[in-house]
Amino acid sequence: MPSALSRWDSPELRASIYQFTVYVPGGVASVFFGIWLSEHGIPGEQIGIINALPTLCLLLLNILVGRIADKADDWRTALIYISIASALAPLPLYFVSEFWGILTIWALTATSNGLVAPVIDAASVRMTRRNGTDFGVVRAWATVGYVFAAGGLGLLLNVMGSGAFVTLYIVTVLVRAALAFLLPRFRSPAPKVTLADVAPDALPPASRLRDSLKLWFVLPLLAFALVNSSNALIGSFAALLWHENGIPSYFLGPLLGVAAVGEAILMFAWRRFGGRVTARNMILAGALAGLLRFTIMAFNPPVEVLFFTQLLHAFSFGMGYFGVVHFIANWTNEANAAEAQGFANMLNMATAMVALILFGVLIEHFGSYAFFYSTVTSLLAIGCVFWSLKLRPPRALVA
């Protein structure tokens, strides 16, 4: 089987270069944004609202954008336009300093940024399946980019302070917009057979998204969304909470970065063992890891323990995310790939919006104990996966 990065001009390599930039802006925001807001006098409840509004916008836009991307001549075209929009949106951040101005501009900024990931992932997984290459290796470079941003650029917080946030963020989205023009064409020249097609007991993939939305299909997507809502809390509140609890600022970037390191290791190694685990069991493993991770974090552990809980991100996000991507790819086809990924992302945005609003209030009253909210959502996620398995037991590895 050919290597994903076997040739310099391979479509996998060009997709990997772009993937490296996908989460760099988010990594910068994870370290800097909460502290930047706090230094502008924004309280926790309003920080929650500022982070939640883009999720509402994404909730409304994701399926529509996915549908438009699916109808374009190639997903590459959609990614170029989205990347340019996300590079222009944050420019007014230089000129706002109060709640309503920040709320409005950040909603545009984070929304346009959030539209990138579901389209590039849907395009990449289809391309690598068609070419017989490794989606895990391509997708892992997005995580490496996050490590670079949170763990590398995040160290600049200790040197330059949170005032560097806007400039750093804008530079990263401009670089991503430029690299979008290097993306390959992703479309298959002929109809593609998915793993679910070749399983003798499998259902044929639905040609329309609404045909796929059976309860057994939606429940695993909801399970991951519930766990992933707590990953959103880490990105929005963890650095601020740790900073207020006395964790030195030079630990903040590495703490966020080490989570992505674990995720990257899992993704690079995925080809060796991923085929032995069913998609829904991957999601279940992510929910169990989230239960352990966030329950420990609720007790405000010392920094050494925090590094351990952050490494669990490899499973609470990485394993669960792979489960969702493969679950969707197994039961949909190329005609609605980005739309289906957009639906999953819509669930992610809805649960994240609720989590961000509630957590902003909880953290003001309970501090780190607010993470017990994530304990509850992880338990609900576990229940969703078991319910799906009961409704449609897996008869093949792809299920």
N, C-alpha and C positions, 0 to 999 in steps of 0.2 A: 504494500500500500504506500503511495507516495507521501513524502513528508509534506506537512502543511507549508513549510518555508523552504522548499527544495530549490526554488529559483528566485533570483532577485526580482524578476518581473512577474512573479506569480500573483494571481488575484488574491490568494490567501495572505501573502505578505503585505500587499497594499491595503487590504482590509485590516490587517493587524496594526499597521502604522496608524490608521485612523482610529481603531479601537483604543490605542494607547491614549488618545486625547479625549475620549468620550467622558470619562469621569474625573479628569484633571480639574475642571472648574468646580465640580462638586467637592473634590478633596480640599481645594483652597477654601471653599466656603465652610466646610466642616470645622476647620481649625480657626478661621478668622471671623466668620460672620456673626456668631453669637456674641463674641466678645466685642466686636465692632458695634453691634446693636446696643449692648449694655453700656458701652462708653458714650453712646449717643443718648443715654438716659431712657432707653426702652425697657420696661419691666418684663418679667417672665410671661405674663398673660399675653402681652402684645407681641412678644417674640414668637409665641405659639401661633398667633393669628397670622403674622407675617410669613411664617413658614407653611401655614396651612392653606392660605389663599391660592398659591400656585398649584397645590394638589387638587383644589376644586376646579381650577381652569383645566388641568390635565385630565381630570375626570370627565369633563365635558368634551374635550378635544381629541383624546387618544384614539378612539375608534374611528372618528371622522378622518383624522390624519392618516391612520393606517389604511382606511379604505381608499383614500386618494393616492397614497403611496402604492397600493396594490394595482391601481388602474394606470399609473404612470408607465411610460415605456420601459423604465427600469427603476429599481429602488435608489440607484445612484443619484438620479435627478432630484428625487425628493430630499435626499440627504444633503445635497448641495444647498438647496433653498433653505432648509431648516437650519443648517450650520451658519449661513449668512445672517439669517434672522436672529439667531442666538448671539452672534457677534455684535450686532447693532443694539440690541435691547438694553445692555447694562450701561451704555455710555452716559445716560443721565444720572447715574448714581453719584457722579462727581458733584451734582448740584442739589442733592436732597440731604436733609439731616433730621427731619422730624417724622413722626409716625406715618401720617397719611402719604407723604411723598415717598418714603421708603417702601411702604406697603404697595403702592401702585407700580413703582419701577421694578421692585423685586418680583412682583407677580408676573410681569412681562418677561423678566430675565430668567427666572427659574422655570417658567412654563415652556419657553422656547428651548431651554436647555434640556428639559425633561422629555421633549419629543424625540430626541436623537436616539436614545438607547433602544426602544422597542423596534424601531425601523432597521437599524444596523444589525441588531441581533437576529431578527427574522430573516433578513437578507443573508447574513453570514451562515446561519445554520442550514439554509437551503443550498447555498453554494457549496459548502463543505460536504454535505451529504451527496450532492450530485457528483462532485469531483473525487469522492472517496478519501477526503482529508479530515483533519481533526478539528472540529469546532472548538473543543476545549482549549487548544493551543491559541487559536485566533482570539477567542473571548478572554483568555487569561491576560492578554496584553492590556485590556481595559483596566483590569485590576492592578497590573504593574503601574499603569499611569496614575491610578489613585494613590498607590504607595509613594510614588515620586512626589505627588502633590501634597499629600497629608504628612508624610514622614520627611520629605526633603524640603519642599517649599514651606511646609509648616514650621520648620526651624527658624524661618525668617521672622516669625512672631516674636521670638525672644530678642531679635536684633533690631527689627524695624517697627515692631508694634503693630497693632491692628489697623493703623492708618494706611498700611500698604495693601489692604485687602482689595480695594476697588481696582487699583492698577494691575495687581497680579491676576485678578479674575478676568479683566478685559484682555490682557495679553494672551491668556490661555484660550479664550474663545476665538480670538482672531487667528491664532495658529491653527486651531481646529478647522475653521472655515477655509483657510488656505489649503490644508491637507485634504479636504473633501474633494477637491478637483483631481486628486490622484486615485480616487476609488475606482475599482474595476466595475464592469457590468456584472450584475448578479443574476439576471434572469436565465432560466433554463431554456434552451432552444426547443425542448420537447417535453411532453408530460413526464413527470417524475414519479417513481414508485416509492412510497414511504415504507418504513419497517412494518407499520400496521397492515399494509396491503399484502405483504408476503406471509403474515401470520395466518394459518388456516382458520383459526377461530375468531379472527378479528373482524370488526365492522369496517366497511369501506369508509374512507375519510369523507366527511361531508363537504360538498362543494360550496355551501353557503354557511356563514357563521351561525345563523340562528338554528340550523339543523344540528349543530354540535352541542347546543346549550341544554343538554340533559343534566339532571341533578348530579349524577355520578361524575360527569365531566367538570361541572362547575365547582364542586366541593373541594377537590385538591387545589384548584386555583385560589379559592377563598382561604384555604388553610395556609398557603404560602403568603398570601396578602396579610393575614393576621400576624404572622411572625415577622414579615418584612416591615410592618408598620413600626415595630420596635427598632429595627435597623435605622429607620428614618429618625427616630428619637435620638439615637446615638449621633447621627450627623448634625442634628439641630441643637441638641442640648448638652451632650456629654462634655465637650471641651469647657463650656461655661460652668457646668456643675463641678467638674473636677477642679477647675481653677478656683472656684469659690470654696471648695473643700480643702484647699491648701496644697494641691498637687502642683509642683513647680512647673512653670510654663514650658521648660525644655522637655518635659515628658509628654506634653499634649500631642504634638505631632507624631512622635513615635508610637504612642498608644493607639492613635487612629490608624497609623500606617501599618502596625503589626497585624491588625485585623485583616487588612488587604493582603499582607504577605502570606498568611495562612490560606486565604482564599486562592491566591495565585498558585501556590504549591499544589493545592487540590486540583485546580484546573489543568495545570501542566501534566499532572500525573493521571488525569482522568482516563485516558485511553487504556491504561493498564488494568483498571478494575471497574470502570463505570458500566461496562456492558453486562456485569454480573448482578446489577441492582435494578429493580423495576423503577419506573418513573415515580410512582406514588410512594414507594418505600424511600426514595431520595427525599421527597417532601416530608415524609414522616420523620426521617432522621434529622432534617433541619428543624422541625418543630420541637423534638426532644432536646436538641442542642440549645435552642432558644430558651426552653424552660429552665435548663441548668444555668445558662449564661446570665439571664436577666434577673433570676431569683438571687443569685450571688451578688449581683451589682446593687440590688436593693439594700444590702447591708453596708454600703460604703466601704468596701474592703481596701486594704493598703495597695499601693501601686504595683507591687509584685503580683498580687492576685488579679488585679485589673489586666495585666498583660496576659494572664492565662485566659480570663473571660473574653478578652478581645480575640484571642486565637480561635475561640469557638465560633467566631464569625465565619470561618471557613465552612462550617456546617450549617449554622443558622441562616446564612445567606447563600453561600456558594453551592452547597449540596442541594438545598431546596430550589434554588434558581435553575440549576441544571435539570432537576426533575420537572419543573414547569415547562422549560423550553422543549425538552424531549417529549413530554406528555402532549403538548400542543402540536408539535411536528408530527407525532404519530397519528393524530386523529383529525388533522386538517390537511389541506393541500395548498399548492402554490398560489392558487387563485385568491385565497383569503388569508395568507400567512401573516402579513403585517397587521391585518384587521383583528385576527385572533390574538396575536401578541398584544395588540392595543387593548383588547377586552381584558386580558389578564392584568395589564398595566392599569386599566381603569379600576379594577378591584384593589390593586395596590394603592392607588391614589386615594380611593374612598376610605380605606382603613387607615391610611397614613394621616389623612385630614382629620379624622376623628381623634386619632391618637395625639397628634400635635396640639390640637385645641385643648383636650382634656389634660394632657401632660403638662402644658404650660401652667394650668391652674394647680394641678397636684404638686408640682415641684415647688411652687411658692409656699405651700402649706406643709409639705411632708419631706422635702429635700429628696435624698436618694431613695427613700421608701416609695416614691412614686413609681419605681420600676416594678412594683408588685402588679401594676397594671399590665405589664408585659408578661408576667407569670400567668395571669388570667387568659390573655389572648393566645399564649402558647398552648395552654390546656384546651382551649376551644379548637385550635388548629389540629391538635392530635385527634380530637373527636371527629372533625370533618373528614380526615383521611380514613379513619376506621369506618365511618359511615359510607363513604364512597366505595371502599373495598367490599363492604357488605352488599351494597347495591349491585356492583359488578365486580366479582372476584377476578383477580388477574389469572388468565390462563396462558399467558405468554409473557416473556421477559419485558416486552415493550410497554405493557400496561402500567 
